[in-house]
Amino acid sequence: MTTAADAPPLEAMETDLSTARERLAEAARHVEDLVAAAPDPAEREPEVRERIAAATGAVRALRARFMDVHADAVYDELTDGRAVELRIAELVEAAATAFPGLVPTPEMMAVERSRPQAAKEGREIDQGIFLRGVLRSPVAGPHLLDAMLRPTPRALALLPDFTRTGLVETTSVRVERRDGVAYLTMCRDDCLNAEDEQQVDDMETAVDLALLDPAVRVGALRGGEMPHPRYRGRRVFSAGINLKRLHGGGISLVGFLLRRELGYIHKIVRGVRVEQDAWWQWPAVDKPWVAAVDSFAIGGGMQLLLVFDHVIAASDAYVSLPAAQEGIVPGAGNFRLGRAGGPRLSRQVILGGRRVWATEPDARAVVDEVVEPAELDAALERSVRSLQGPAVLTNRRMLNLAEEPPEEFRRYMAEFALQQALRIYGQDVLNKVSRFTVRPS
């Protein structure tokens, strides 16, 4: 019977890469044999669950040590010496093939995706260990972040039509270009714009299109009108993460929680990286962004506001980051809110679940301008015009460098990769997530 003691000692990872790889693969196989011989997670007796947890924990310690010692060598092998840029989903899949036992295989992840959250093995924790190791590295980490700033193949395929027509409609987001402004409207009217993997994909596509279209000078984001009985005919910005999807196992670490932060949100801050003649002037195509908040910006919706250059809110709107209630980390909200509003406000909002109304003085940490709901359209038009001055873009770049240094963001995201993976499998989250809905109170 495999126990935690059967795993090689942590010192075994302090060897050459080839030997360490073999020892990790052998230790992981022992744990997989134990898992294969046991019933599905929901049907396991307590002693079996504890035995698997102990063995899994021991091997996870090995994985963490392996990445501490060998992250750069692993990353160079996977990317041909950093000659190839892989997004995080491609990177973890490549690692599963090249380094057996380091991360779960695609087949393992397919089984995980078929299960509700509470019935999974928690294999995304192993992905979190791996990605933390990569992002921690001052060599591999920046390369991965740059890879995530590349435009998606979907956006590149849609770009010719968008530049010609000025309109793209996806399942979750409508993008329309008018007078040099790309207006992005979140339109998931089935869930009050609560985000899932579909919306993350659509949002990254929309942001890419706005950045890549040379006729666009400014981007603007707003929520669409909702048919929900309580909000019928009103616009809603965002209800945050789709907790129903999380409970059902449809919110993944790689495809949602990390792609969202390192993909479209990071692109709003830094821009999209493409080959260009003027690369020596600035490495990315970036533009100013405006957000208009109707009704509320909950959770991920509030996180979004922290990266915009100008935020307008209706006087009856509010913002919140209910991380304590959900039991997870609110993306890069911990990284950004304290910088914007100070440590006291960030703790009140993130740890205490405080809701901040747009008309409160503390809302100025997130909201620049508050207007009556009927005046929001006009305020948005004024704002996008004001951000088209010739020096706006350069000063925006310098502000972002000062306020959010890339190296500090990288280090934060390295720890986020693992801590968020641990949180989505925390017992408190598994116990309570089924009771959450996307309906705000």
C-alpha angles and dihedrals in degrees: 000000000000117000134174087264091063092070117095114260118267088251088068088075090061090081136089116302096253095054093042091050092054094048093049092048091051093049091048091051091056091054093046089053089054092049092047091054093051129078120257113292095260092053100047123118115238094254092051091048091051093048092052091045091053094048092044092049092052093052091045089056087054091050091051092050091045090055092044089058104031108026096117094046091048093048093047091052092049094047100036093250092321091302090119123058114216125184116227095264091052092044096054091046092051090048091053090059100040098040111034112208095019096095132002118275122247088255092055091049091049089058090047092051091053092061132073114253095260092054098052127106091231095243091156087075087069090052088051091053091051096046092045088056092050095045093046090061114094087212105041097030099063090044091055092047090052090050090054090054092061115106115261120250088241092058093047090052092051096042099087092054092044094051089049100044104020091225137096125165120195129175093270108018136043116204119197128173117213126167094341095314126111107214111201114195119190105217109176092135092168092070110019090261093301104167126244132160092281091056092046090053092047093046093051090049091050094047091048091052093050091050097043098047106092090206091064117088101168135023124217128191128199139153122251132233116288131217092206108128093238094049102027110157092007128107120242124196104203142322092204126233117008100246093187088061091046091054090047092054095251099119109082132190095231102032097043120005097045100026090055094053098038095036125045099359092050089046090056087057101038105018131232121302116230136153108273138161092236095052090126090063096052128345098224143042105245136168139184118269134208128194127199117200121207121181100341147339106213126183109322089018091062090044088058093056091061092070099047123102094221128016124193121189134188112246091244094051128103138193131214143165105208094187095139092055094046094042096225138102113268096233112252090339090108089053097047110030096062090052091051102040107012132255097287095056093044091053093047092051101037102032099028100036094233116179113218119204118215091242094056117101091236090061088075087082088069107016125058100186135023121198137166112275092250090055097052095095092054093044091052092052091050091050097051089050093051092054096057096080116127095247097043096089096049093047091046089056092051092047091052091049091052097042099039112023109199093232093054091048090050093052092048092050091049091061092038090059092063102030093052091048090053092047097052087058096042111126092235090057093047090049097049108028094083089062095057123095131179092248110114118219 
